[in-house]
Amino acid sequence: MDHDLDLSADGGALTAALVDIASVSGEEGPLADAIERALSGLGHLSVHRDGNTVVARTDLGRAERAILAGHIDTVPHAGNFPSTTDAGQGRLYGCGTSDMKSGVAVQLRLAAGLPAPARDVTYVFYDCEEVAAERNGLLRLARNSPSLLAGDFAVLLEPSGGVVEGGCQGTLRAAVRATGARAHTARSWMGSNAIHAAGGIVDVLRAYVPREPVVDGLRYHEGLNAVFISGGVAGNVVPDACEVQVNYRFAPDLLPEDAAARVTSVFAGFEVEILDVAPGARPGLDAPVAAAFVAATGGTPRPKLGWTDVARFAEVGIPAVNYGPGISEIAHTPGEYVELPVIAACERAFRAWLAA
């Protein structure tokens, strides 16, 4: 079934139309098709397709190029599909309303309504953000067609409540292991219980005081937490191994290798294996184009306490921020919603910035 999008509809109505096209990660085809059809009819844009990622660009020869990026996939539905509107509260409910089809609606409205912006604009609508990194459409596009992601400044329309969130934290996952010696539980003193020894790992976590460094004027709050624990052999065996997986959310003043060294040091005396790590991104608000964007949006920027794809832009030297109408704290929940006035306010801020 083909879906048609009316890009002249207001931001709330367009968000609802996007939400009502199911696009759980890996199933974005119908929505990508609808976005491609809608944008291909606009003569001021060149449109490109890579899998279920759609890119639309102006080519006006402007001195600066901005990238506005948003993912079109959602987490699985939780009894919140299709969308519903509470006019009295000014809210639109449904899967993806905040994360992040309201941001995608803003992108589409801008793409259709600004044929001659003061800055050239690349609009990126990508797939598979909510799943494993190797499936991420933005990462795939960077590998297949890096020229399409060239620019001076990027805005990821992740939910931020209409406030600029600078950079993002890095994230690291590690396995911390305690060892022991097997024995029959009837003669437990002949062995050494690794699960008991893992209490030392938990003690370290309980006593850990997170860093709160200031990076480029924004204060980040780190976190180190146990997320999984495994161990045990049988109901009558003293276990000889126990593993605690920990997640470290680190501020962007640390490189991945620095974060790995800190975790290894914190758990000195235990075996530590770094399982995966993704770098953070510094706020980048000192770039003149970023300062102009902050001025257009108003408000006081805050740090992004989480990891987002702004890190992918930072890795290639493009300053990037998060700014969108959704509410990150309720993303992925059955009661997910977006406040309709904030969609309109974000669009106005983008229009002011792109026209300046």
Secondary structure, DSSP 4 states (H G I P E B T S, - for coil): ------TTS-HHHHHHHHHTS--BTT--HHHHHHHHHHHHT-TT-EEEEETTEEEEE--S--S-EEEEEEE--BPPPSS--S-EEETTTTEEESTTIIIIIHHHHHHHHHHHH-SS-SSEEEEEEES--SS-GGG-HHHHHHHH-GGGG--SEEEE----TTS-EESB-EEEEEEEEEE-B-EEGGGGGGSB-HHHHTHHHHHHHHH------EETTEE---EEEEEEEEE---TTEE-SEEEEEEEEEE-TTS-HHHHHHHHHHHTTTSEEEEEEEE--B---TTSHHHHHHHHHH-S--EE--S--THHHHHHTT--EEE--SS-GGGTTSTT-EEEHHHHHHHHHHHHHHHH-
